Amino acid sequence: MTPSISAVKVLLAVGLLTACQGASPAPAFTLSCHSASTATTRQMHCIRTDTRNGEVLRVDLTKLPSTNGPTATSPGPAGRYQTACEAAASAEQADFYCVRLDTGSGEMMVINLSKVALTP
């Protein structure tokens, strides 16, 4: 027995609806970090983009809160957080920086890597 065209359309619609309900919404904010280093200086630069209206902001890392313990917060939907890390090195010194972004609210935090738990 061959299904009717209307039955196939209903099955396709149900499949698409189910797939869309399980998909996470696009994040409201994204984060991109890169180092700019020379032989004598090193620095990390981050850019936060509002994906809803295209606004791009430079991030002043010196004004972000920093972790002093565990980084976990209350549970939320998958995809809520994004972390960008980058190494900045000069001939004399190298630093590794990480910034965590809440993709829904845009809130950012510098991760104090010496306070973050290790995984095997």
MODELLER restraints for C-alpha pairs under 7 A, 6 or more apart:
rsr = mdl.restraints
at = mdl.atoms
rsr.add(forms.Gaussian(group=physical.xy_distance, feature=features.Distance(at['CA:27:A'], at['CA:103:A']), mean=5.16, stdev=0.5))
rsr.add(forms.Gaussian(group=physical.xy_distance, feature=features.Distance(at['CA:27:A'], at['CA:104:A']), mean=6.08, stdev=0.5))
rsr.add(forms.Gaussian(group=physical.xy_distance, feature=features.Distance(at['CA:28:A'], at['CA:50:A']), mean=5.92, stdev=0.5))
rsr.add(forms.Gaussian(group=physical.xy_distance, feature=features.Distance(at['CA:28:A'], at['CA:51:A']), mean=5.30, stdev=0.5))
rsr.add(forms.Gaussian(group=physical.xy_distance, feature=features.Distance(at['CA:28:A'], at['CA:52:A']), mean=6.07, stdev=0.5))
rsr.add(forms.Gaussian(group=physical.xy_distance, feature=features.Distance(at['CA:28:A'], at['CA:103:A']), mean=5.64, stdev=0.5))
rsr.add(forms.Gaussian(group=physical.xy_distance, feature=features.Distance(at['CA:28:A'], at['CA:104:A']), mean=5.29, stdev=0.5))
rsr.add(forms.Gaussian(group=physical.xy_distance, feature=features.Distance(at['CA:29:A'], at['CA:48:A']), mean=6.72, stdev=0.5))
rsr.add(forms.Gaussian(group=physical.xy_distance, feature=features.Distance(at['CA:29:A'], at['CA:49:A']), mean=5.52, stdev=0.5))
rsr.add(forms.Gaussian(group=physical.xy_distance, feature=features.Distance(at['CA:29:A'], at['CA:50:A']), mean=4.64, stdev=0.5))
rsr.add(forms.Gaussian(group=physical.xy_distance, feature=features.Distance(at['CA:29:A'], at['CA:51:A']), mean=5.52, stdev=0.5))
rsr.add(forms.Gaussian(group=physical.xy_distance, feature=features.Distance(at['CA:29:A'], at['CA:103:A']), mean=4.82, stdev=0.5))
rsr.add(forms.Gaussian(group=physical.xy_distance, feature=features.Distance(at['CA:29:A'], at['CA:104:A']), mean=6.53, stdev=0.5))
rsr.add(forms.Gaussian(group=physical.xy_distance, feature=features.Distance(at['CA:29:A'], at['CA:106:A']), mean=5.73, stdev=0.5))
rsr.add(forms.Gaussian(group=physical.xy_distance, feature=features.Distance(at['CA:30:A'], at['CA:48:A']), mean=5.75, stdev=0.5))
rsr.add(forms.Gaussian(group=physical.xy_distance, feature=features.Distance(at['CA:30:A'], at['CA:49:A']), mean=5.28, stdev=0.5))
rsr.add(forms.Gaussian(group=physical.xy_distance, feature=features.Distance(at['CA:30:A'], at['CA:50:A']), mean=6.78, stdev=0.5))
rsr.add(forms.Gaussian(group=physical.xy_distance, feature=features.Distance(at['CA:30:A'], at['CA:103:A']), mean=6.38, stdev=0.5))
rsr.add(forms.Gaussian(group=physical.xy_distance, feature=features.Distance(at['CA:31:A'], at['CA:46:A']), mean=6.91, stdev=0.5))
rsr.add(forms.Gaussian(group=physical.xy_distance, feature=features.Distance(at['CA:31:A'], at['CA:47:A']), mean=5.84, stdev=0.5))
rsr.add(forms.Gaussian(group=physical.xy_distance, feature=features.Distance(at['CA:31:A'], at['CA:48:A']), mean=4.73, stdev=0.5))
rsr.add(forms.Gaussian(group=physical.xy_distance, feature=features.Distance(at['CA:31:A'], at['CA:49:A']), mean=6.50, stdev=0.5))
rsr.add(forms.Gaussian(group=physical.xy_distance, feature=features.Distance(at['CA:31:A'], at['CA:84:A']), mean=6.72, stdev=0.5))
rsr.add(forms.Gaussian(group=physical.xy_distance, feature=features.Distance(at['CA:31:A'], at['CA:101:A']), mean=6.82, stdev=0.5))
rsr.add(forms.Gaussian(group=physical.xy_distance, feature=features.Distance(at['CA:32:A'], at['CA:46:A']), mean=5.54, stdev=0.5))
rsr.add(forms.Gaussian(group=physical.xy_distance, feature=features.Distance(at['CA:32:A'], at['CA:47:A']), mean=5.33, stdev=0.5))
rsr.add(forms.Gaussian(group=physical.xy_distance, feature=features.Distance(at['CA:32:A'], at['CA:48:A']), mean=6.64, stdev=0.5))
rsr.add(forms.Gaussian(group=physical.xy_distance, feature=features.Distance(at['CA:32:A'], at['CA:84:A']), mean=6.40, stdev=0.5))
rsr.add(forms.Gaussian(group=physical.xy_distance, feature=features.Distance(at['CA:33:A'], at['CA:44:A']), mean=6.86, stdev=0.5))
rsr.add(forms.Gaussian(group=physical.xy_distance, feature=features.Distance(at['CA:33:A'], at['CA:45:A']), mean=5.55, stdev=0.5))
rsr.add(forms.Gaussian(group=physical.xy_distance, feature=features.Distance(at['CA:33:A'], at['CA:46:A']), mean=4.13, stdev=0.5))
rsr.add(forms.Gaussian(group=physical.xy_distance, feature=features.Distance(at['CA:33:A'], at['CA:47:A']), mean=6.41, stdev=0.5))
rsr.add(forms.Gaussian(group=physical.xy_distance, feature=features.Distance(at['CA:33:A'], at['CA:84:A']), mean=5.91, stdev=0.5))
rsr.add(forms.Gaussian(group=physical.xy_distance, feature=features.Distance(at['CA:33:A'], at['CA:85:A']), mean=6.60, stdev=0.5))
rsr.add(forms.Gaussian(group=physical.xy_distance, feature=features.Distance(at['CA:33:A'], at['CA:86:A']), mean=6.51, stdev=0.5))
rsr.add(forms.Gaussian(group=physical.xy_distance, feature=features.Distance(at['CA:34:A'], at['CA:44:A']), mean=5.74, stdev=0.5))
rsr.add(forms.Gaussian(group=physical.xy_distance, feature=features.Distance(at['CA:34:A'], at['CA:45:A']), mean=5.50, stdev=0.5))
rsr.add(forms.Gaussian(group=physical.xy_distance, feature=features.Distance(at['CA:34:A'], at['CA:46:A']), mean=6.52, stdev=0.5))
rsr.add(forms.Gaussian(group=physical.xy_distance, feature=features.Distance(at['CA:34:A'], at['CA:86:A']), mean=5.81, stdev=0.5))
rsr.add(forms.Gaussian(group=physical.xy_distance, feature=features.Distance(at['CA:35:A'], at['CA:43:A']), mean=5.66, stdev=0.5))
rsr.add(forms.Gaussian(group=physical.xy_distance, feature=features.Distance(at['CA:35:A'], at['CA:44:A']), mean=4.26, stdev=0.5))
rsr.add(forms.Gaussian(group=physical.xy_distance, feature=features.Distance(at['CA:35:A'], at['CA:45:A']), mean=6.02, stdev=0.5))
rsr.add(forms.Gaussian(group=physical.xy_distance, feature=features.Distance(at['CA:35:A'], at['CA:86:A']), mean=6.16, stdev=0.5))
rsr.add(forms.Gaussian(group=physical.xy_distance, feature=features.Distance(at['CA:35:A'], at['CA:87:A']), mean=6.34, stdev=0.5))
rsr.add(forms.Gaussian(group=physical.xy_distance, feature=features.Distance(at['CA:35:A'], at['CA:88:A']), mean=5.09, stdev=0.5))
rsr.add(forms.Gaussian(group=physical.xy_distance, feature=features.Distance(at['CA:36:A'], at['CA:42:A']), mean=6.06, stdev=0.5))
rsr.add(forms.Gaussian(group=physical.xy_distance, feature=features.Distance(at['CA:36:A'], at['CA:43:A']), mean=5.39, stdev=0.5))
rsr.add(forms.Gaussian(group=physical.xy_distance, feature=features.Distance(at['CA:36:A'], at['CA:44:A']), mean=6.15, stdev=0.5))
rsr.add(forms.Gaussian(group=physical.xy_distance, feature=features.Distance(at['CA:36:A'], at['CA:88:A']), mean=6.70, stdev=0.5))
rsr.add(forms.Gaussian(group=physical.xy_distance, feature=features.Distance(at['CA:37:A'], at['CA:43:A']), mean=6.09, stdev=0.5))
rsr.add(forms.Gaussian(group=physical.xy_distance, feature=features.Distance(at['CA:37:A'], at['CA:88:A']), mean=6.00, stdev=0.5))
rsr.add(forms.Gaussian(group=physical.xy_distance, feature=features.Distance(at['CA:37:A'], at['CA:89:A']), mean=5.86, stdev=0.5))
rsr.add(forms.Gaussian(group=physical.xy_distance, feature=features.Distance(at['CA:37:A'], at['CA:90:A']), mean=5.96, stdev=0.5))
rsr.add(forms.Gaussian(group=physical.xy_distance, feature=features.Distance(at['CA:38:A'], at['CA:90:A']), mean=5.66, stdev=0.5))
rsr.add(forms.Gaussian(group=physical.xy_distance, feature=features.Distance(at['CA:39:A'], at['CA:90:A']), mean=4.77, stdev=0.5))
rsr.add(forms.Gaussian(group=physical.xy_distance, feature=features.Distance(at['CA:39:A'], at['CA:91:A']), mean=4.92, stdev=0.5))
rsr.add(forms.Gaussian(group=physical.xy_distance, feature=features.Distance(at['CA:40:A'], at['CA:90:A']), mean=5.25, stdev=0.5))
rsr.add(forms.Gaussian(group=physical.xy_distance, feature=features.Distance(at['CA:40:A'], at['CA:91:A']), mean=6.03, stdev=0.5))
rsr.add(forms.Gaussian(group=physical.xy_distance, feature=features.Distance(at['CA:41:A'], at['CA:90:A']), mean=5.38, stdev=0.5))
rsr.add(forms.Gaussian(group=physical.xy_distance, feature=features.Distance(at['CA:42:A'], at['CA:88:A']), mean=5.20, stdev=0.5))
rsr.add(forms.Gaussian(group=physical.xy_distance, feature=features.Distance(at['CA:42:A'], at['CA:89:A']), mean=5.27, stdev=0.5))
rsr.add(forms.Gaussian(group=physical.xy_distance, feature=features.Distance(at['CA:42:A'], at['CA:90:A']), mean=5.48, stdev=0.5))
rsr.add(forms.Gaussian(group=physical.xy_distance, feature=features.Distance(at['CA:43:A'], at['CA:88:A']), mean=5.69, stdev=0.5))
rsr.add(forms.Gaussian(group=physical.xy_distance, feature=features.Distance(at['CA:44:A'], at['CA:86:A']), mean=6.98, stdev=0.5))
rsr.add(forms.Gaussian(group=physical.xy_distance, feature=features.Distance(at['CA:44:A'], at['CA:88:A']), mean=6.14, stdev=0.5))
rsr.add(forms.Gaussian(group=physical.xy_distance, feature=features.Distance(at['CA:46:A'], at['CA:58:A']), mean=6.13, stdev=0.5))
rsr.add(forms.Gaussian(group=physical.xy_distance, feature=features.Distance(at['CA:46:A'], at['CA:59:A']), mean=5.37, stdev=0.5))
rsr.add(forms.Gaussian(group=physical.xy_distance, feature=features.Distance(at['CA:47:A'], at['CA:56:A']), mean=6.69, stdev=0.5))
rsr.add(forms.Gaussian(group=physical.xy_distance, feature=features.Distance(at['CA:47:A'], at['CA:57:A']), mean=5.68, stdev=0.5))
rsr.add(forms.Gaussian(group=physical.xy_distance, feature=features.Distance(at['CA:47:A'], at['CA:58:A']), mean=4.73, stdev=0.5))
rsr.add(forms.Gaussian(group=physical.xy_distance, feature=features.Distance(at['CA:47:A'], at['CA:59:A']), mean=5.76, stdev=0.5))
rsr.add(forms.Gaussian(group=physical.xy_distance, feature=features.Distance(at['CA:48:A'], at['CA:56:A']), mean=5.79, stdev=0.5))
rsr.add(forms.Gaussian(group=physical.xy_distance, feature=features.Distance(at['CA:48:A'], at['CA:57:A']), mean=5.32, stdev=0.5))
rsr.add(forms.Gaussian(group=physical.xy_distance, feature=features.Distance(at['CA:48:A'], at['CA:58:A']), mean=6.49, stdev=0.5))
rsr.add(forms.Gaussian(group=physical.xy_distance, feature=features.Distance(at['CA:48:A'], at['CA:59:A']), mean=6.78, stdev=0.5))
rsr.add(forms.Gaussian(group=physical.xy_distance, feature=features.Distance(at['CA:49:A'], at['CA:55:A']), mean=5.76, stdev=0.5))
rsr.add(forms.Gaussian(group=physical.xy_distance, feature=features.Distance(at['CA:49:A'], at['CA:56:A']), mean=4.53, stdev=0.5))
rsr.add(forms.Gaussian(group=physical.xy_distance, feature=features.Distance(at['CA:49:A'], at['CA:57:A']), mean=6.49, stdev=0.5))
rsr.add(forms.Gaussian(group=physical.xy_distance, feature=features.Distance(at['CA:50:A'], at['CA:56:A']), mean=6.49, stdev=0.5))
rsr.add(forms.Gaussian(group=physical.xy_distance, feature=features.Distance(at['CA:64:A'], at['CA:108:A']), mean=6.70, stdev=0.5))
rsr.add(forms.Gaussian(group=physical.xy_distance, feature=features.Distance(at['CA:64:A'], at['CA:109:A']), mean=5.60, stdev=0.5))
rsr.add(forms.Gaussian(group=physical.xy_distance, feature=features.Distance(at['CA:64:A'], at['CA:110:A']), mean=6.22, stdev=0.5))
rsr.add(forms.Gaussian(group=physical.xy_distance, feature=features.Distance(at['CA:65:A'], at['CA:109:A']), mean=5.27, stdev=0.5))
rsr.add(forms.Gaussian(group=physical.xy_distance, feature=features.Distance(at['CA:65:A'], at['CA:110:A']), mean=6.21, stdev=0.5))
rsr.add(forms.Gaussian(group=physical.xy_distance, feature=features.Distance(at['CA:66:A'], at['CA:109:A']), mean=5.66, stdev=0.5))
rsr.add(forms.Gaussian(group=physical.xy_distance, feature=features.Distance(at['CA:66:A'], at['CA:110:A']), mean=4.69, stdev=0.5))
rsr.add(forms.Gaussian(group=physical.xy_distance, feature=features.Distance(at['CA:66:A'], at['CA:111:A']), mean=5.81, stdev=0.5))
rsr.add(forms.Gaussian(group=physical.xy_distance, feature=features.Distance(at['CA:66:A'], at['CA:112:A']), mean=6.15, stdev=0.5))
rsr.add(forms.Gaussian(group=physical.xy_distance, feature=features.Distance(at['CA:67:A'], at['CA:110:A']), mean=6.61, stdev=0.5))
rsr.add(forms.Gaussian(group=physical.xy_distance, feature=features.Distance(at['CA:67:A'], at['CA:111:A']), mean=5.37, stdev=0.5))
rsr.add(forms.Gaussian(group=physical.xy_distance, feature=features.Distance(at['CA:67:A'], at['CA:112:A']), mean=5.24, stdev=0.5))
rsr.add(forms.Gaussian(group=physical.xy_distance, feature=features.Distance(at['CA:68:A'], at['CA:112:A']), mean=6.60, stdev=0.5))
rsr.add(forms.Gaussian(group=physical.xy_distance, feature=features.Distance(at['CA:68:A'], at['CA:115:A']), mean=5.97, stdev=0.5))
rsr.add(forms.Gaussian(group=physical.xy_distance, feature=features.Distance(at['CA:69:A'], at['CA:115:A']), mean=5.24, stdev=0.5))
rsr.add(forms.Gaussian(group=physical.xy_distance, feature=features.Distance(at['CA:69:A'], at['CA:116:A']), mean=6.44, stdev=0.5))
rsr.add(forms.Gaussian(group=physical.xy_distance, feature=features.Distance(at['CA:70:A'], at['CA:116:A']), mean=5.98, stdev=0.5))
rsr.add(forms.Gaussian(group=physical.xy_distance, feature=features.Distance(at['CA:80:A'], at['CA:102:A']), mean=5.81, stdev=0.5))
rsr.add(forms.Gaussian(group=physical.xy_distance, feature=features.Distance(at['CA:80:A'], at['CA:103:A']), mean=5.29, stdev=0.5))
rsr.add(forms.Gaussian(group=physical.xy_distance, feature=features.Distance(at['CA:80:A'], at['CA:104:A']), mean=6.31, stdev=0.5))
rsr.add(forms.Gaussian(group=physical.xy_distance, feature=features.Distance(at['CA:81:A'], at['CA:100:A']), mean=6.83, stdev=0.5))
rsr.add(forms.Gaussian(group=physical.xy_distance, feature=features.Distance(at['CA:81:A'], at['CA:101:A']), mean=5.61, stdev=0.5))
rsr.add(forms.Gaussian(group=physical.xy_distance, feature=features.Distance(at['CA:81:A'], at['CA:102:A']), mean=4.71, stdev=0.5))
rsr.add(forms.Gaussian(group=physical.xy_distance, feature=features.Distance(at['CA:81:A'], at['CA:103:A']), mean=5.51, stdev=0.5))
rsr.add(forms.Gaussian(group=physical.xy_distance, feature=features.Distance(at['CA:82:A'], at['CA:100:A']), mean=5.79, stdev=0.5))
rsr.add(forms.Gaussian(group=physical.xy_distance, feature=features.Distance(at['CA:82:A'], at['CA:101:A']), mean=5.22, stdev=0.5))
rsr.add(forms.Gaussian(group=physical.xy_distance, feature=features.Distance(at['CA:82:A'], at['CA:102:A']), mean=6.65, stdev=0.5))
rsr.add(forms.Gaussian(group=physical.xy_distance, feature=features.Distance(at['CA:82:A'], at['CA:103:A']), mean=6.65, stdev=0.5))
rsr.add(forms.Gaussian(group=physical.xy_distance, feature=features.Distance(at['CA:83:A'], at['CA:98:A']), mean=6.65, stdev=0.5))
rsr.add(forms.Gaussian(group=physical.xy_distance, feature=features.Distance(at['CA:83:A'], at['CA:99:A']), mean=5.63, stdev=0.5))
rsr.add(forms.Gaussian(group=physical.xy_distance, feature=features.Distance(at['CA:83:A'], at['CA:100:A']), mean=4.30, stdev=0.5))
rsr.add(forms.Gaussian(group=physical.xy_distance, feature=features.Distance(at['CA:83:A'], at['CA:101:A']), mean=6.11, stdev=0.5))
rsr.add(forms.Gaussian(group=physical.xy_distance, feature=features.Distance(at['CA:84:A'], at['CA:98:A']), mean=5.59, stdev=0.5))
rsr.add(forms.Gaussian(group=physical.xy_distance, feature=features.Distance(at['CA:84:A'], at['CA:99:A']), mean=5.48, stdev=0.5))
rsr.add(forms.Gaussian(group=physical.xy_distance, feature=features.Distance(at['CA:84:A'], at['CA:100:A']), mean=6.55, stdev=0.5))
rsr.add(forms.Gaussian(group=physical.xy_distance, feature=features.Distance(at['CA:85:A'], at['CA:97:A']), mean=5.46, stdev=0.5))
rsr.add(forms.Gaussian(group=physical.xy_distance, feature=features.Distance(at['CA:85:A'], at['CA:98:A']), mean=4.11, stdev=0.5))
rsr.add(forms.Gaussian(group=physical.xy_distance, feature=features.Distance(at['CA:85:A'], at['CA:99:A']), mean=6.44, stdev=0.5))
rsr.add(forms.Gaussian(group=physical.xy_distance, feature=features.Distance(at['CA:86:A'], at['CA:96:A']), mean=5.84, stdev=0.5))
rsr.add(forms.Gaussian(group=physical.xy_distance, feature=features.Distance(at['CA:86:A'], at['CA:97:A']), mean=5.56, stdev=0.5))
rsr.add(forms.Gaussian(group=physical.xy_distance, feature=features.Distance(at['CA:86:A'], at['CA:98:A']), mean=6.62, stdev=0.5))
rsr.add(forms.Gaussian(group=physical.xy_distance, feature=features.Distance(at['CA:87:A'], at['CA:94:A']), mean=6.97, stdev=0.5))
rsr.add(forms.Gaussian(group=physical.xy_distance, feature=features.Distance(at['CA:87:A'], at['CA:95:A']), mean=5.67, stdev=0.5))
rsr.add(forms.Gaussian(group=physical.xy_distance, feature=features.Distance(at['CA:87:A'], at['CA:96:A']), mean=4.32, stdev=0.5))
rsr.add(forms.Gaussian(group=physical.xy_distance, feature=features.Distance(at['CA:87:A'], at['CA:97:A']), mean=6.29, stdev=0.5))
rsr.add(forms.Gaussian(group=physical.xy_distance, feature=features.Distance(at['CA:88:A'], at['CA:94:A']), mean=5.68, stdev=0.5))
rsr.add(forms.Gaussian(group=physical.xy_distance, feature=features.Distance(at['CA:88:A'], at['CA:95:A']), mean=5.32, stdev=0.5))
rsr.add(forms.Gaussian(group=physical.xy_distance, feature=features.Distance(at['CA:88:A'], at['CA:96:A']), mean=6.32, stdev=0.5))
rsr.add(forms.Gaussian(group=physical.xy_distance, feature=features.Distance(at['CA:89:A'], at['CA:95:A']), mean=6.17, stdev=0.5))
rsr.add(forms.Gaussian(group=physical.xy_distance, feature=features.Distance(at['CA:98:A'], at['CA:110:A']), mean=6.01, stdev=0.5))
rsr.add(forms.Gaussian(group=physical.xy_distance, feature=features.Distance(at['CA:98:A'], at['CA:111:A']), mean=5.41, stdev=0.5))
rsr.add(forms.Gaussian(group=physical.xy_distance, feature=features.Distance(at['CA:99:A'], at['CA:108:A']), mean=6.67, stdev=0.5))
rsr.add(forms.Gaussian(group=physical.xy_distance, feature=features.Distance(at['CA:99:A'], at['CA:109:A']), mean=5.57, stdev=0.5))
rsr.add(forms.Gaussian(group=physical.xy_distance, feature=features.Distance(at['CA:99:A'], at['CA:110:A']), mean=4.52, stdev=0.5))
rsr.add(forms.Gaussian(group=physical.xy_distance, feature=features.Distance(at['CA:99:A'], at['CA:111:A']), mean=5.77, stdev=0.5))
rsr.add(forms.Gaussian(group=physical.xy_distance, feature=features.Distance(at['CA:100:A'], at['CA:108:A']), mean=5.52, stdev=0.5))
rsr.add(forms.Gaussian(group=physical.xy_distance, feature=features.Distance(at['CA:100:A'], at['CA:109:A']), mean=5.27, stdev=0.5))
rsr.add(forms.Gaussian(group=physical.xy_distance, feature=features.Distance(at['CA:100:A'], at['CA:110:A']), mean=6.45, stdev=0.5))
rsr.add(forms.Gaussian(group=physical.xy_distance, feature=features.Distance(at['CA:100:A'], at['CA:111:A']), mean=6.88, stdev=0.5))
rsr.add(forms.Gaussian(group=physical.xy_distance, feature=features.Distance(at['CA:101:A'], at['CA:107:A']), mean=5.81, stdev=0.5))
rsr.add(forms.Gaussian(group=physical.xy_distance, feature=features.Distance(at['CA:101:A'], at['CA:108:A']), mean=4.52, stdev=0.5))
rsr.add(forms.Gaussian(group=physical.xy_distance, feature=features.Distance(at['CA:101:A'], at['CA:109:A']), mean=6.74, stdev=0.5))
rsr.add(forms.Gaussian(group=physical.xy_distance, feature=features.Distance(at['CA:102:A'], at['CA:108:A']), mean=6.40, stdev=0.5))
